[in-house]
Amino acid sequence: MIAIMTVTGRDHTGIIAAVSTACAELEINIRNVSQTIMDDWFTMILHVELPDTLSVTDVNGRMSEVEQREKLVITIQSQAIFDAMHEI
């Protein structure tokens, strides 16, 4: 499944490492990434490919650990849902 993951929070060292490490552990392929820092706020959008054996619920469970440890907000949703929500 192709999905969109967003990551936001106060900027600090190790955010990209924490998120990408968790993705690698779940065998999630990061297909594209965009990140920026506005003042003290870090934002990142990842276009990811989940293995067939992994659900969005599984990813949310693992990313909630990263959220708590790194003090971030991480969301993930199927690209199909994302596309449907943003179609005009």
N, C-alpha and C positions, 0 to 999 in steps of 0.2 A: 504494500500500500504506500502511496505517496502522501505525505503529510506536511503541514506547515507548523513549525514550532517557533514560539516567540519567547524571548527572555528579556526581562526588564528588572532594574534595580539600581541602587547606588553603585557607582563605579568603584571597583577595587581589583587588586591583582588576583588572577586565577579564575575569573568567571569563565572565559572561553575554555580553559583547561578542564574545569570541573564539568561543564556541559558536554564537551567533546569526549571526555573520558567515559562519562556515563553512556553516551551514544555508542561508543566503540564496544563497551562491555555488553550492550544489548544487540550488537551487530547491526546497528542503524548506520546506513550510508548517508553522509552529509553531501547532498548534490550541489547545493549552492548556499552561500551565507552572505548576509549583509549586516554590518554592525556600525554603530555610531555612538558617540558620547556627546551629550548635550549638557553643558555645565557639569554637574556631578552625577548625571544619570546615564547609565549604560542601557542601550537597546540593541537587540540582535534578532534577526529573523532567519530561520534556517529552513531550507527546502530539503526534506529528508525522505529516504526510502526505508520503510520498515520491512524486515523479513516476514514471510508469510505466516510464520509461527507466532508473531508478536502482535498484540492488539494495542489500541490507543490507551486502554485501561492499564495494561502492563507498563507502558511507557510512563503514564502519569504516576504510577506507584513509585517507580525508580526516580523520576524527576522530582517528586515531592521531597525525597531525601536531599537532593541537591539544593532545592529551594530553601529548605530549613537551614542547612549548613551554610549556604552562601548568602542568605537573606535576599532571595530573588522571587520573582513571580514568573513561572514558566507555564505556558499553555501549549497544547498540541491538538490539532484537529485534522481530520482527513482533508486532503486537497479538494476532493469532490464537494464536501460540505462548504469549505472555504469559497470555492468558485461559485456555488449556488447562492451563497449569502451575498456575494459581491457582484452578481450579474445585474445588469440594468434591464 
